[in-house]
Amino acid sequence: MPLTASSVLGARRRYAAVREMGSLLDGDHLRVRYDVGRHDHYDREGEGGVSGKGQRRRGGGNTVQLGVPPGLSSTIDIRPYLDAIIDDGRVLTGSEVRDVADCLELCRDVLLWRDALLVANGDSEEEKEKEDDDNDDDDVVVPRPPPPPTFVELPKLVRSMRVDPDLLRLLLDAFDPNDPDMLDGTTFPSLGRLRSLVREARREVLDYVDSLLASPSMRGKVATESGGSLVMEMNGRVVVPVRREFRDSVGGIVHDASRSGNTVYVEPTFAIDKTNDLRRIEAELRGEETRIWRMLTGEIVDRASDLEGNVACLGQLDVVLARVGLGRRLGRGGGGGGVIPEVGTEGVVHVREALHPILLLREDDRRRKSGGRGGTGAVGEVVGSDIDIGRGKNQGLILTGPNSGGKTIVLKLLGLYALMVRDGIPIPSKSIYPARVDFFSPILADIGDSQSVDGDLSTFSGHMLVCREVLNNADRDALVLMDELGSGTDPNQGVAIARALLEALLDRGCRVAITTHYLELKQLAMTDDRFAVAGMQFVGGRPTYRLMPGVIGESFALAVAERLKLPESVINRAYELLDTETRKMGELIQDLEDQKLLVDQKLEDLQRREDELLELKAEMKRRQEKLELTQLTVRREEARKFAAKLEEKERLLEDILEKLKGGGASKKVVADSWSDIRIVKREALSEAENLPGVMSRLKQQQQDQSANVELIPISEMNGITVINIDDVVVVCKSDSGTKMKTKSNTVDCIGMNFEESKRKCIDAFSKAAMQNRSVVYVLHGHGTGILKKKIRSWLKDDRQWAKSFRAADQADGGDALTMVELKKQKLF
C-alpha cells in the first residue's frame, strides 16, 4: 500500500487501519485463546514454533494479548544487506546474518499477532471448524455471542508476509547460544571438529613450551627482567623471552628483540612444526566458516523477494503506528487524539474547530521543552475555525479580513487537511462533532509571491502563470487554493480576471477557496449562490484569528499598521486622508465588532458547556461500548469452556453406553448407568444455567418443540391410523391422572417475585381442578434459591390446594421444579 492514497477507497482503508490500531493501543480487546500449532506459515511440523537452541518455544495453545504488533520498536532493516548480496555479490557474516534471522523471527511474531486478530474476528480455520461442529450438534445448542469489532485492514497489510520455517530454523540454529556472532559447532559438525583440533594443537604447543621453560636446561637463559608473561604470541607464533647470549643454545627462530637488545623472542624448534600444524588447521577452519557463511548467504538470497516483501509489510504496520501517534499528538487538550473524518467523493469539507496541525505541533514542542507548563495538552493558544465548503450549492469559499489576521493560515489548513486525508492521518478538530473531509485530486495552490528577476516575472505575471497551470490541471475532483487572487495589478482589472477565473473553476466542478481584500469579490456571495463568504475576526484593534462564517471581514489596514508600530504621525495623516464616509463606516464596523465580541463570548460560554455535556455523553458511550465488548468477550470464553465441559460429559456418556452394550449387562450395571446418566445431565444443566443466554436458548427450543407436540391419551389411540415421518407424538395416560410434566401442567415463574408467582400458581391450580388434573409442576429455577424457598414454604402451610409436594424427578428438571399433588376440590 503506497504512503498516499490515490482514491477515496484507499483513504478509507488507511483510516480503517488507523482506527483498528487505535483500538488495540487503547486495550479495547481482551486476551484470546489461540492454537498456534495449527498454522504452517511459521512451523511446518506444527510443534508450536521454531525450537532453536536458546530460542523461546511456543506452546500449542497460547493465550495472546491483543495489542500493537510485536517488535516494531526495533530498527532492523535488512534491505542494504540484500542489495549488497545482489548488486556486489558480497557474502554476509556474523551480525548481518543475525539481523536477517532477527527480522525473520520478528515476521513470525507478527504473523502470530495477525492470526490472533483473525481469532478475535472468528475468521480462523479452527473457529470455522468449531462452529460447524457446534451446528451439527442436535442435543445442545451452545450460544455464540456476537464477535467483537472486526479487524479488516491490519491483517491485510501483512497478508503477503511469508516466513520460511526451514530458513528461520537454519538461521536461528546457526549461531552459538553463548556467542551470538559465532557459528554453532553442533549445528555444523565440521566446524566443531576443526575447532576441537585447533584447541588440541594449541594445547600441545603450549604444553611443550611450558615443559621447556620448566626444564633444567633453560635455567638462567630465560629473560625475566620485563616482568611479563614467559609465553607470548607474535604474528601467530608462540615465542619465549631469551637472554641474548643464549639464543643459539636454545635453538629456534628469532622473531623479535627488545628495545634494549638484551632480550630476544625465540620460537623453539619443536614448536615450529606444531605451530605450522595449528596454522594449517586454523586456515581450514576459516575456509569452512567462509563456506558456511556463503551457504547461508545463498539461502537468504534465494528468498530475497520474500524478505523484501516482509520488510515492506513491517513498514506498512510502522506507518500505521506513526499515523496513530501523530493523530494523538494532534489531539485537543491532551484528549483522545485527532479525529478520523468521513471521506466521500462529493467535494465536501465540513469541520468544527479545525486546528492547524503545524501550529499544534509547535505548541506541543514548546510545552514539552517547558516541562508541561503553560497549559494541558498541545493546543495552547491555537484558535480553531469552523470550515464548511462543498455542501449544497456551495462550491467556493471567499476568505476576508485584516492583514495578518489568519486568512492564509485557514487557506493552508484546507490544503493540509486534504493531504492528511490522502495519507490517512487523523485531523485535529473537535471530536464530539462529526467531521468530513472528502478526497480531492489534484490539490492545486497559488500561495506566496513567485516574482523572479532571472525569470523576468513580476508579481502579477508570476500569479498568472500559476493560474494558467491551475486551469490546465483542474477538474471536478480538484481543490484549488489561491491567495490574494487578482492582486499586483489595477484593482478593477484584477477583480475582473479573478472573477472570470473563479467562475471557470466552478464551472468545471472544482472546490475553490481564495483570500481577498477586494470588495467586489467579497460581495460575490450575494450574487452567486455557489460562493460563501467568511471573515477573520478583529476586535479591539487586534485579530483573534477566528474564522466567522457568513461575515464579510474588513481589512482594517490602519489598525494593523498602528499595531505594527508605524509612526503615529503617519497613522494620523492616513486617517485625515480618508473620506468622511469611509472613516465613519470603519468606526461603525469597529463598534459592531466590539459588541459582537460580547455576544460571542456569551455564546462561547454556552457552547463550551454544551460541549462538556456532549463530551461527557460521548465518554459514557465509549465506556458502555467497552463494557459491552468485555462482556461479549467473557461470554465467548465462557461458551468455549462450557462446550469443552459438554464434550467431557459426552465422553462420560459414551463410557456408560459402552458398559450397556451387549446382553451381559446386569441389572445393577444398568441401574448404576442410569444413575450416572442422571448425574451427568444434572451437572450439564447446572453448568448451562450459569452461562448467560444458554437457559433462555434451551427454553425457547423446548417451547418451539412443545408447540408441535400433540398429547394423545392411550384411550384415544384407536382413532389414529397414520403417523408420518418426523411427527412428534408423546403417548401418555389420560390427563386426569398423569403425573408427567407437560407444557399444559407447568407453571413458569421464572423472573417473577413471590406474590406474582403465588397468584399465577393459584390460577393454575384452579384450572387444573376444573380439568380434573391432580398434578401441577411449578418452575422456579435455582437462582439464589429465595423464590423456591418461599413457594415451598407457602405450599407447606397451604390447606386449600396442596395435598403434597416435592422436587421433580431429575428427568423432569430436578430441584428447579416443584411437583404439587392437588387436593380434590368440591366444585358444586
Secondary structure, 3 states (H helix, E strand, C coil): CCCCCCCHHHHHHHHHHHHHHHHHHCCCCCEEEECHHHCCCCCCCCCCCCCCCCCCCCCCCEEEECCCCCCCCCCCCCHHHHHHHHHHCCCCCHHHHHHHHHHHHHHHHHHHHHHHHHHHHCCCHHHHHHHHHHHCCCCCCCCCCCCCCCCCHHHHHCCCCCCCHHHHHHHHHCEECCEEEEECCCCCHHHHHHHHHHHHHHHHHHHHHHHHHHCHHHCCCECCCCCCCCCEEECCEEEEEEEHHHHHHHCCEEEEECCCCCEEEEECHHHHHHHHHHHHHHHHHHHHHHHHHHHHHHHHHHCHHHHHHHHHHHHHHHHHHHHHHHHHHCCHHHCCCCECCECCCCCCEEEEEECCHHHHHHHHHHHHHCCCCCCCCCCCCCCCEEEEECCCCCCEEEEECCCCCCHHHHHHHHHHHHHHHHHCCCECCCCCCCCEECCCCCEEEECCCCCECCCCECHHHHHHHHHHHHHHHCCCCCEEEECCCCCCCCHHHHHHHHHHHHHHHHHCCCEEEEECCCHHHHCHHHHCCCEEEEEEEEECCEEEEEEEECCCCCCCHHHHHHHCCCCHHHHHHHHHHCCHHHHHHHHHHHHHHHHHHHHHHHHHHHHHHHHHHHHHHHHHHHHHHHHHHHHHHHHHHHHHHHHHHHHHHHHHHHHHHHHHCCCCCCHHHHHHHHHHHHHHHHHHHHHHHCCCCHHHHHHHHHHHHHHCCEEEEHHHHHHCCCCCCCCCEEEECCCCCCCCCCCCCEEECCCCCHHHHHHHHHHHHHHHHHCCCCEEEEECCCCCCHHHHHHHHHHHHCCCCEEEEEECCHHHCHHHEEEEEECCCCCC
